Amino acid sequence: MSYKILVIEDDPSYLKYLSHLLEREGHAVISATNGLQGLRMAKEENPALLLLDVMLPGLDGFEVCHRLREQALTAKLPIIMLSAKGQDADRVTALKVGANEFYSKPVDREVLLNKIKELLLVKGDN
């Protein structure tokens, strides 16, 4: 099944990698390169899932996630956060602000795809 997935990532090469990976799985990918643009797109585009980088220009990923969880329209949006830093404190913060999962970059493609499938199946049951 094909889903619309929003990727908020400011690194052009990693954005291209994630987009290619998701498109090969049959998903439609929309993207934003900063926190404010991503926040707006999450509300306007109604994606099935969000891949969210932590370090972004404008609003960081933690703030984007927190704001999405406060809005009725996006409160249940599955969110996977990604970070190049990969510190335990980032994982704790990501889960605290409402992310469904947190991975350090570079994330193993099979691990990421399996988590995306799992979250989309759960979303489909709701």
N, C-alpha and C positions, 0 to 999 in steps of 0.2 A: 504494500500500500504506500502511496506517495503522500508526503506531508510537506507543508511549508515550514521551513526552519530558518530562524533569524540567527545570524552570526554577527556578534559585535566584537570586532577585533581590529586593532590599529596597525598591526604588522602586515603589510601587503602580501608577503610570501606565505605567512601562516594562514591568512584569510583565503588565499588561493588554494592552499593545501586542503583546508577544511571544506571549502566549497566543492572542490573536485571530489573529495571523499564522499560527501553527502549526495552529490549529483549522481555519482556512480551507483549509489544505493537507490536511486530513483526519486529522491526528494527535490523539491523546489527550494532554492536557497536565495534568501534576501540578506543584505548585509548593511552594516553601519560601521563607521570607523571612529566614532567617538560616543561618549556616554549619553549626551543629550539627544543626538540623532537616533541612537539605539532605543532610548526610552520612548521617543515619539513613534518610532516604527513598531515597537512592541504593542503600543496601544492602537495604532491605525491599521496595521497589517494582519492582526490576529493570527500570529504564527502558532504552530502546534507545539514548538519547543524552541528554547533559546540556548545557544552556546555563547557564553559571556566571559570575556577576558577581564582580569582584575585591573591591570594597569591600562587606563584609557585616558585620553585627553578630555578635558571638561570634567564630567562626573566619572569617578572610578567605578569599577564593576560592583563593588560592595554597595555603594549608594544607589546605583541603578537597580540592583536586586531588591534592596530595601524598599525603594519607591514602588516597584512593580508589585510587591507583596501587599502594599497598603491600598492598592487600587482594586476595586471589585472585579473589573474586567480582566486583570492580569494576575490576580491573587493565586490562582491555581496553575499558572503557566509553568510547565517543567523547565527548570533552569539548571544547566551544567556550567559551573564556573571553571575557568582555566587560568593558570598563572605560571609565568616563567620562574618566579621566585621559589615556589613550592615549599614554603615554610609551614610548620605545624600551626602557627598563629593564623596564617592565611586560611587554612582549612577550617579552623575553628570559627573564624569570622564569617567565612562564606556560609557555613551551615547555620550560624546564628542569625544572619540576615535573611535566610530563607532558601538558599540554594538546595537543590535536591542532591547534588553531587559536586565534588571538587576534585580536579586532577591537575597535577603538575605537567607543564610542557617540557619536552614533547610527550604527548599522551600516546600510549599504545593504541593503534587504530582499532584493533579488535575489541579491546576493553571499552573504548569510546563507543563504537558501533553497537556493542551489546547493551550498554547502558542506555543509549538512545532508543533502541528497540524496546527495552524494558519500560522506559518512561512513556513511550508512545502507546504501548499496549495498555498500561494503567490508565492513561488519559482516555483512550478509546472506550474503556469500561465505564467511565464516569458519565 
